[in-house]
Amino acid sequence: MDIDTSLDMNFEYSETQQMVAESARDFSLQFIKPHVRTWDEQQIFPVDVFKKAGEYGFMGILVPEHYGGSGLGYHEYVAIIEEISKIDPSIGLSVAAHNSLCTNHILSFGNEDQKAKWLPKLATGEWIGAWGLTEHNTGSDAGGMNTTAVKDGNEWIINGAKNFITHGKSGDVAVVIIRTGEKGDSRGMTAFVIEKGTPGFSSGKKEDKLGMRASETTELVFQDCRISDENRLGEVGEGFIQAMKILDGGRISIAALSLGIAKGAYEAALQYSKERVQFGKPISAFQGVSFKLADMATQIEASELLIHKAASLKNKHLPVTKIGAMAKMYASEACVAIANEAIQIHGGYGYTKDFPVEKFYRDAKLCTIGEGTTEIQKVVISRNILS
């Protein structure tokens, strides 16, 4: 087996990472925690909270300072997503999608004019970003997309629809991957930036979801939508290849989101197990419960190590596809298992909305689906280890 020995593993947070984590924790407790249940039950997407997150530097975490961003690395990025997700995973999901998908796509593949035009608004939270790849009939098979862009002079005419798009309604700008060539051709798709208000560009159905309900998910609809060629990111035909590179980093986002859910559920279960008394002693004293907590704690540690190894590779601009997929797959499956056990430890109370583990349980499942299912991660991993 090919083991990467090039990394210097540092198991302690730096002073900057600690400061960033504390800032994210304070932000979450002050601006998110009081509203979690209301946002969840009413499917409210709290735009004002994301504007506030911009003031804290959480909407342009990886963006260089000269574009209005925080200029931080992936370890800090993981810490921020994790801390927010411990309080409300749906807000963590939206912060992650804004940063790692829309904003990062423009940062990674935009020219200087495009970066100067869009990044300052995105990085400060003035604008919220969306990113569109998935369609109704093309989930894992993204190459089979039906949405098309046809060149007309110096413009492109776009027709079709995307679905399951985070911030599809409230987003101010979207990076969208659209077919410009033959269906199924990995070089037949191109990335475009489309601003809200562009004629022919609108949002469609808003999904009524099991979990992550404060993170808006809608369709994007294109009806003879005309955009300038200046809105094209990179060369014609590079869109799918760009998207796969963006998803490499996006998997670290979902892994960090999963870690936050896992820690939130575990900490709630640990606290409850010490307080809940049965047969004259705290339930944590019973081996059945203590062994569950031991398994949960171990899975969290393993997830964290994989995630920060991926973050280290990303910071060093080293190949991250395999480790990123491993981190996403392991952490997402672990968070589902941990949320499940957290409910079990709470017993009947865990099944009620009065305790936070019920929501962690519902929110967790998205992590094994979004930005590539567990099964797709296994495809990615197996291709890398067998190549």
C-alpha positions, 0 to 999 in steps of 0.5 A: 500500500502506498503510504504518504510519509511526506506530511509533518503531522502537528496534532496541536492547533496553532494560536491562529487556529485556536483564535479562529475556532473560538471566534466561530464558537462565539459567533454560533452561540450568539447569533445562531443557537437562540434561533435553531429550532425556529429556523428548522421548523419553519425552513427559514434561511437566515440571510442576515446571519450570513451577512454577519458571518461576513463581518466575522470573515467566515464568508471568504475564509480561503480568499486572499486579503486583497480580495476582501477575504480572510486569507486563511488555510484549510485547517482554519477553514475546517475549524470554522465549519466544525464549530458552526456545525456543532450548533446548527449543521444547516448553517455550517452547510451553507457557509461551507457551500458558499466558501468551497463551491461558488467562491472557491470556483471563481478564486481557482479558475477565474481571470483577474477581472472576474476575481476582482468583480465577484470575490470582494462581494462574496468574501465579505458576505455582501453577496451569497453564492450558489453552485450548480452541477446536479440536475433532475436526472443527473446526480452522480452521473453529472456528465449526462446533464441536459442544461445547454449553453449555445454560443451566439456571437459574444453571448451564450443562450442557456436553457434547462434546469439544475436542482438541489442547489444550495442558495438557489433562491437567495443567492446573488450569484451562481457558478453553474456547469452547463453542457456546451458539447456532446452529452457524456463528454467530460470535455463537453461542459463549461462553467459560467457565472450568472448573477441574480436578476439576469433575464431568463434566470430564476429559481424554482421549487424549494425542497421540503427536506428531512434535515438541514432545513435552514439551508435553502435548497431549490431549483435553478431555471434557465429560459433563453437566458443570455449571458456575456462570454465574459462570464465564462470561467476558464476555457470552453469544455473545462467545466466538468474538470474544474468541477471535479477539482472543486469537489476535492476541496468540497469533500473536506467541507462535508467532512468538517461538517460531519465532524461538527455534527459528530462532536455536537451529538457526542457532547450532548450524549456525554453530558446527558449520560452523566446527568440521567440517573437510573437504578441509583446511578448515572447511566454513564456508569453502565458498560452498555452506555460507556462502551457506546461513548468510547466508540463515538469518541474513537470515531471522532478522533479518527475522523479528525485525523483524516480531515486534517491530513486532507487539509494539510495536503490541500494547504501544500497543493499536493494531490488530495483526491484520495485522502479527501474522499476517505475523509468525507466517506469516513467522517460522514458515515461516522457522524450518522452512526454517532448521531444514532447512538446519541439518540439511543443514549437519550432514550425516549427523550432523544426522540423529542425536539426538546433535545438537540440530538434529534436534529443532529440525527436528521441533519447527519444523513445529508453528509453521506449524500451531498458532494458525492455519495459514500458509494461515489467516494469508494469509486474515487478511492478504489480508482486511486489505489488501483491505478 
